[in-house]
Amino acid sequence: MKLILFANTDWYLYNFRRSLALGARDAGHDVLLVSPGGPHGQRLLELGLRWIPAPMERRSLNPVRELALLLWLTRLVRAEKADVVHGFTIKCAVYGALAARLSGAARVNAVVGMGYVFLSDECTARLLRPVVRTLMRVALGGARARLILQNLDDFAFFEKRGITRSSQIRLIPGSGVDCARFLPPTGSQDRDPHAPMRIVLAARMLRDKGIREFVDAAQILKAEGRALHFVLAGTPDPGNPAAIPDETLRAWQESGLVEWPGHVEDMPALLAGADVVVLPSYREGLPKSLIEAAVCGRPLITTDVPGCREVVTDGVDGLLIPMREAGALARAVARLQDDPDLARRLGEAARAKALATYDERIVVGQMLEVYRELVGGSVTKGYDRSASTKSAAIA
């Protein structure tokens, strides 16, 4: 098969879809990666993958510029004679699907969370919602289209609004994790028991990741005199309206509330050095940072919202808290600090679940089966809601 994978940043392709591209290539398929330009494009090329920059501006609302992008994509799909176009995130899913439909290619669209348009209460987001829904119905419909979702809440969202038929939806649990790379600490890596407990949040620095609640929880717990060290790992996303300014992050660090190292290249080392990993997000597709932390055997604290509750079962492999409640986050952190045996049990259970569900080899195999279904004619059943109330899998 000839496959085009289209995303809104080269960073996303490198960090979240590199294993899919390599797995498809190693299975004998011709893979082209497409995104706006950036430093990670070169890293994809160094892996022996094909990548080209797209003339795309993520926040553009200029109809002339957007039409030019759609025409560019359509010409590219036709020139490549692509069998499948796979778009990631809402804008790329819509534009990639429209270009594929105009070119006669099959369409696979991955909507990872609901993004700014559906999460924000800002006027621009509210105005865009009906337009985006209409475009999604046009782009995602038809027999040669499949919609990849990562959690049951998003499945219900699309089913209720009739954006696409439920028989065309496939639930696949995220992008997978290299379980040979993310490992629990060995005995020689045990930290000083008298050192402050390290609480890590690894994500893009966006308001809807719960960054402010994390900082507020740090302030609450430090005022109580607890020995805790809070780490924010990640950078703002300048293409996202919810990005937290650099100066705000620097001010938090200078106040002593948190450490902000910015982008962290060595995620296995960061997570292995954490005592607890937190993500107080407002909504997710399936949060990879939590899954990576789970593979490392770290206890998890996250919000009881779509995507996050797919990864954590409260009291079994982590703790769930209400959204936007810094006090609840503070109490959950304090609970794990006061009960190290509970923290250990949650971490062990999180790792066992992650190994069984989120190994990237499993996820890549499921994705390739969807491609074969559309091009080669093999049969993959639609999601059977009665088969599971929690796990995401292809039936």
C-alpha positions as CSV (number, residue, x, y, z in Angstrom):
1,M,0.0,0.0,0.0
2,K,1.0,3.7,-0.5
3,L,0.2,5.6,2.7
4,I,0.2,9.3,3.5
5,L,0.2,10.3,7.2
6,F,-0.7,13.9,7.6
7,A,-0.4,15.9,10.9
8,N,-0.4,19.5,12.1
9,T,3.2,19.4,13.4
10,D,6.3,17.4,12.6
11,W,6.7,17.1,16.4
12,Y,3.5,15.1,16.5
13,L,4.6,12.7,13.7
14,Y,7.9,12.1,15.4
15,N,6.7,11.6,18.9
16,F,3.4,9.9,18.4
17,R,3.4,8.3,14.9
18,R,7.0,7.3,14.4
19,S,6.4,3.7,15.4
20,L,3.4,3.5,13.0
21,A,5.4,4.9,10.1
22,L,8.4,2.5,10.8
23,G,6.1,-0.5,11.3
24,A,4.2,0.2,8.1
25,R,7.5,0.7,6.2
26,D,9.0,-2.5,7.7
27,A,5.8,-4.4,6.6
28,G,6.6,-3.4,3.0
29,H,4.4,-0.4,2.6
30,D,5.4,3.0,1.0
31,V,4.9,5.7,3.6
32,L,5.0,9.5,3.1
33,L,4.8,11.8,6.2
34,V,3.4,15.3,5.7
35,S,3.2,18.2,8.2
36,P,4.2,21.8,8.4
37,G,8.0,22.3,8.5
38,G,10.0,22.0,11.7
39,P,13.1,20.5,13.3
40,H,11.6,17.1,13.7
41,G,11.1,16.7,10.0
42,Q,14.9,16.2,9.7
43,R,14.8,13.6,12.4
44,L,12.2,11.7,10.5
45,L,14.4,11.8,7.4
46,E,17.3,10.5,9.4
47,L,15.3,7.4,10.3
48,G,15.0,6.7,6.6
49,L,11.4,7.8,6.4
50,R,10.0,10.1,3.7
51,W,8.8,13.4,4.9
52,I,7.8,16.7,3.2
53,P,6.7,20.0,4.6
54,A,3.1,21.2,4.0
55,P,2.1,24.9,3.4
56,M,-0.1,24.9,6.4
57,E,-0.7,27.4,9.2
58,R,-2.5,25.7,12.1
59,R,-4.4,28.8,13.3
60,S,-5.3,30.2,9.9
61,L,-8.9,31.1,9.2
62,N,-8.2,32.7,5.9
63,P,-10.5,30.9,3.3
64,V,-8.0,31.6,0.5
65,R,-5.1,30.1,2.3
66,E,-7.2,27.1,3.5
67,L,-8.5,26.4,-0.1
68,A,-4.9,26.6,-1.3
69,L,-3.9,24.0,1.3
70,L,-6.7,21.7,0.2
71,L,-5.7,22.0,-3.4
72,W,-2.1,21.3,-2.6
73,L,-3.0,18.2,-0.6
74,T,-5.3,17.0,-3.4
75,R,-2.5,17.3,-6.0
76,L,-0.1,15.5,-3.6
77,V,-2.5,12.6,-3.1
78,R,-3.0,12.2,-6.8
79,A,0.7,12.5,-7.6
80,E,1.6,9.9,-5.0
81,K,-1.3,7.7,-6.2
82,A,-1.9,7.0,-2.5
83,D,-4.1,4.2,-1.4
84,V,-4.8,5.6,2.1
85,V,-4.6,9.1,3.5
86,H,-4.5,9.1,7.3
87,G,-5.1,12.5,9.0
88,F,-4.4,13.2,12.7
89,T,-6.2,15.8,14.8
90,I,-9.4,17.5,13.6
91,K,-8.1,19.9,11.0
92,C,-5.8,17.4,9.3
93,A,-8.5,14.7,9.5
94,V,-10.9,17.0,7.7
95,Y,-8.5,18.3,5.1
96,G,-6.8,15.0,4.5
97,A,-10.1,13.2,4.1
98,L,-11.4,15.8,1.6
99,A,-8.3,15.6,-0.5
100,A,-8.5,11.8,-0.4
101,R,-12.1,11.8,-1.4
102,L,-11.4,14.1,-4.3
103,S,-8.6,11.8,-5.4
104,G,-10.3,8.4,-4.9
105,A,-8.1,7.3,-2.0
106,A,-9.4,5.6,1.2
107,R,-9.6,7.8,4.3
108,V,-8.5,7.0,7.8
109,N,-9.0,9.8,10.3
110,A,-7.7,9.9,13.8
111,V,-9.3,12.4,16.2
112,V,-7.1,12.6,19.3
113,G,-9.2,14.3,21.9
114,M,-11.6,17.1,20.8
115,G,-9.1,19.9,20.7
116,Y,-9.5,23.7,21.1
117,V,-12.7,24.0,18.9
118,F,-14.7,21.7,21.1
119,L,-13.1,22.3,24.5
120,S,-12.8,26.1,24.6
121,D,-15.6,28.5,25.6
122,E,-14.0,31.3,23.7
123,C,-16.1,33.1,21.0
124,T,-14.0,31.9,18.1
125,A,-14.2,28.3,19.2
126,R,-18.0,28.5,19.6
127,L,-18.4,30.0,16.1
128,L,-16.2,27.4,14.5
129,R,-18.0,24.4,16.1
130,P,-21.0,24.1,13.6
131,V,-18.7,24.7,10.7
132,V,-16.2,22.0,11.8
133,R,-19.1,19.5,12.5
134,T,-20.4,20.1,8.9
135,L,-17.0,19.6,7.4
136,M,-16.4,16.5,9.4
137,R,-19.7,15.0,8.2
138,V,-18.7,15.6,4.6
139,A,-15.1,14.4,5.0
140,L,-15.7,11.4,7.2
141,G,-18.7,9.8,5.5
142,G,-18.7,7.2,2.8
143,A,-17.9,3.5,2.6
144,R,-14.1,4.0,2.1
145,A,-13.6,6.0,5.4
146,R,-12.8,4.9,8.9
147,L,-12.6,7.1,12.0
148,I,-10.1,6.1,14.6
149,L,-11.0,7.2,18.2
150,Q,-9.2,6.4,21.4
151,N,-11.9,6.4,24.1
152,L,-15.6,5.5,24.6
153,D,-16.6,9.1,25.4
154,D,-15.4,10.3,22.0
155,F,-17.2,7.4,20.4
156,A,-20.5,8.5,22.0
157,F,-19.8,12.1,20.9
158,F,-19.5,11.2,17.2
159,E,-22.3,8.6,17.4
160,K,-24.8,11.1,19.0
161,R,-24.1,13.8,16.5
162,G,-24.4,11.5,13.5
163,I,-21.0,12.7,12.1
164,T,-20.2,9.2,10.9
165,R,-21.8,5.8,11.2
166,S,-20.8,3.7,14.3
167,S,-19.9,0.8,12.0
168,Q,-17.1,3.0,10.5
169,I,-15.6,3.8,13.9
170,R,-12.6,1.9,15.2
171,L,-11.4,2.2,18.8
172,I,-7.6,1.9,19.0
173,P,-5.8,2.7,22.3
174,G,-3.5,5.6,21.5
175,S,-0.3,5.4,19.5
176,G,1.4,2.8,21.7
177,V,4.5,2.8,23.8
178,D,7.9,1.1,23.3
179,C,7.7,-1.1,26.4
180,A,11.4,-2.1,26.0
181,R,12.4,1.6,26.4
182,F,10.2,2.6,29.3
183,L,11.2,0.5,32.3
184,P,10.6,0.7,36.1
185,P,13.6,1.7,38.2
186,T,16.0,-1.0,39.3
187,G,17.2,-1.4,42.8
188,S,20.4,0.5,42.0
189,Q,18.2,3.5,40.9
190,D,16.3,3.7,44.2
191,R,16.2,7.3,45.4
192,D,17.1,8.7,48.8
193,P,14.0,8.1,51.0
194,H,14.7,11.4,52.7
195,A,14.7,13.4,49.5
196,P,11.6,15.4,48.6
197,M,8.9,13.4,46.7
198,R,9.0,14.2,43.0
199,I,5.7,15.0,41.4
200,V,5.9,15.2,37.6
201,L,3.5,16.6,34.9
202,A,4.7,16.0,31.4
203,A,2.7,17.7,28.7
204,R,2.4,20.6,26.4
205,M,2.1,23.7,28.5
206,L,-1.6,24.4,27.8
207,R,-4.3,25.6,30.1
208,D,-6.5,22.6,29.3
209,K,-3.8,20.2,30.5
210,G,-4.5,21.5,34.1
211,I,-1.2,23.3,34.4
212,R,-2.6,26.0,36.6
213,E,-4.2,23.5,38.9
214,F,-0.9,21.7,39.2
215,V,0.8,24.9,40.3
216,D,-2.0,25.8,42.7
217,A,-1.7,22.3,44.3
218,A,2.0,22.8,44.7
219,Q,1.3,26.1,46.5
220,I,-1.2,24.4,48.8
221,L,1.1,21.5,49.8
222,K,4.2,23.6,50.2
223,A,2.3,25.9,52.5
224,E,1.7,22.8,54.6
225,G,5.4,22.2,54.9
226,R,5.4,19.0,52.9
227,A,8.7,17.9,51.3
228,L,7.6,17.8,47.7
229,H,9.3,18.8,44.4
230,F,7.0,19.6,41.5
231,V,8.2,19.4,37.9
232,L,6.5,20.7,34.8
233,A,8.1,19.0,31.8
234,G,7.2,20.4,28.4
235,T,7.0,23.6,26.4
236,P,4.1,25.9,25.3
237,D,2.6,25.2,21.9
238,P,2.6,28.5,20.0
239,G,0.0,27.2,17.5
240,N,-2.6,26.5,20.3
241,P,-4.7,29.4,21.7
242,A,-4.6,27.7,25.1
243,A,-0.8,27.9,25.4
244,I,0.6,29.3,28.7
245,P,3.2,32.1,28.0
246,D,6.9,31.4,28.7
247,E,7.0,34.4,31.1
248,T,4.3,32.8,33.3
249,L,6.1,29.5,33.4
250,R,9.4,31.3,34.3
251,A,7.7,33.3,37.0
252,W,6.3,30.1,38.6
253,Q,9.8,28.6,38.6
254,E,11.5,31.7,40.0
255,S,8.9,31.7,42.9
256,G,10.1,28.2,43.8
257,L,6.7,26.6,43.3
258,V,7.8,24.3,40.4
259,E,10.8,23.4,38.3
260,W,10.3,24.0,34.6
261,P,13.1,22.3,32.5
262,G,11.1,22.9,29.3
263,H,11.3,20.2,26.7
264,V,12.7,16.9,28.0
265,E,14.3,14.6,25.4
266,D,14.9,11.6,27.7
267,M,11.4,10.8,28.8
268,P,12.3,7.3,30.2
269,A,14.8,8.9,32.6
270,L,12.4,11.7,33.6
271,L,9.6,9.2,34.4
272,A,11.9,6.7,36.1
273,G,13.0,9.6,38.4
274,A,9.4,10.5,39.3
275,D,7.6,9.3,42.4
276,V,4.2,10.3,41.1
277,V,3.0,11.3,37.6
278,V,0.1,13.7,37.3
279,L,-2.1,14.9,34.5
280,P,-5.1,17.1,35.6
281,S,-6.3,17.5,32.0
282,Y,-9.7,18.7,31.0
283,R,-10.1,16.1,28.2
284,E,-7.8,13.7,26.3
285,G,-7.8,11.2,23.5
286,L,-5.6,8.8,25.3
287,P,-2.8,10.5,27.2
288,K,0.6,9.1,26.2
289,S,2.5,10.6,29.1
290,L,0.3,8.7,31.5
291,I,0.8,5.4,29.6
292,E,4.5,5.9,29.5
293,A,4.5,6.6,33.2
294,A,2.4,3.5,33.8
295,V,4.9,1.3,31.8
296,C,7.6,2.7,34.2
297,G,5.5,1.5,37.2
298,R,4.7,5.0,38.4
299,P,1.5,5.7,40.4
300,L,-0.8,8.0,38.5
301,I,-3.1,10.9,39.4
302,T,-5.4,12.2,36.7
303,T,-8.8,13.7,36.2
304,D,-12.1,11.8,35.8
305,V,-12.6,13.0,32.2
306,P,-12.7,11.4,28.8
307,G,-9.4,9.8,27.8
308,C,-7.8,10.0,31.3
309,R,-10.3,7.6,32.9
310,E,-9.6,5.1,30.1
311,V,-6.1,4.8,31.5
312,V,-6.8,4.9,35.2
313,T,-9.3,3.0,37.3
314,D,-9.6,4.9,40.6
315,G,-8.0,3.0,43.5
316,V,-6.8,0.2,41.2
317,D,-4.0,1.6,39.1
318,G,-4.1,5.2,40.0
319,L,-6.3,7.9,41.5
320,L,-9.0,9.9,39.8
321,I,-9.9,13.5,40.8
322,P,-12.5,16.0,39.7
323,M,-11.5,18.4,36.9
324,R,-10.3,22.0,37.7
325,E,-10.0,21.2,41.4
326,A,-6.5,22.0,42.7
327,G,-7.5,21.1,46.2
328,A,-8.5,17.6,45.2
329,L,-5.2,17.2,43.4
330,A,-3.3,18.4,46.5
331,R,-5.1,15.8,48.7
332,A,-4.4,13.0,46.2
333,V,-0.7,13.8,46.2
334,A,-0.7,14.0,50.0
335,R,-2.5,10.6,50.2
336,L,0.3,8.9,48.2
337,Q,3.0,10.6,50.1
338,D,1.4,9.5,53.4
339,D,0.8,5.9,52.1
340,P,3.9,4.6,50.2
341,D,2.5,1.1,50.1
342,L,-0.6,2.3,48.2
343,A,1.7,4.2,45.8
344,R,3.7,1.1,45.2
345,R,0.6,-1.1,44.6
346,L,-0.9,1.5,42.2
347,G,2.3,1.7,40.2
348,E,2.6,-2.1,39.9
349,A,-1.0,-2.4,38.7
350,A,-0.5,0.5,36.2
351,R,2.5,-1.3,34.7
352,A,0.7,-4.6,34.3
353,K,-2.3,-3.0,32.6
354,A,0.0,-0.9,30.2
355,L,2.0,-3.9,29.2
356,A,-1.1,-5.9,28.3
357,T,-2.9,-3.1,26.5
358,Y,-0.7,-0.3,25.2
359,D,2.4,-2.0,23.7
360,E,3.1,-0.2,20.4
361,R,3.4,-3.5,18.6
362,I,-0.3,-4.2,19.4
363,V,-1.4,-0.7,18.4
364,V,0.6,-0.7,15.1
365,G,-0.8,-4.1,14.2
366,Q,-4.4,-2.8,14.8
367,M,-3.8,0.2,12.6
368,L,-2.3,-1.8,9.8
369,E,-5.4,-4.0,9.9
370,V,-7.6,-1.0,9.3
371,Y,-5.6,0.0,6.3
372,R,-5.8,-3.6,4.9
373,E,-9.6,-3.6,5.5
374,L,-10.0,-0.5,3.2
375,V,-7.5,-1.5,0.5
376,G,-7.2,-5.3,0.7
377,G,-10.7,-6.3,1.6
378,S,-10.1,-8.0,4.9
379,V,-12.9,-7.6,7.3
380,T,-12.6,-5.7,10.6
381,K,-15.9,-5.5,12.6
382,G,-17.2,-2.2,13.9
383,Y,-17.0,-1.5,17.7
384,D,-19.2,-3.7,19.7
385,R,-20.3,-1.6,22.7
386,S,-21.5,-4.7,24.6
387,A,-18.0,-6.3,24.3
388,S,-16.4,-3.9,26.8
389,T,-17.3,-1.0,28.9
390,K,-13.8,0.2,29.5
391,S,-11.1,-1.1,27.2
392,A,-10.6,0.1,23.6
393,A,-9.9,-2.5,21.0
394,I,-10.7,-3.6,17.5
395,A,-13.4,-6.3,17.7
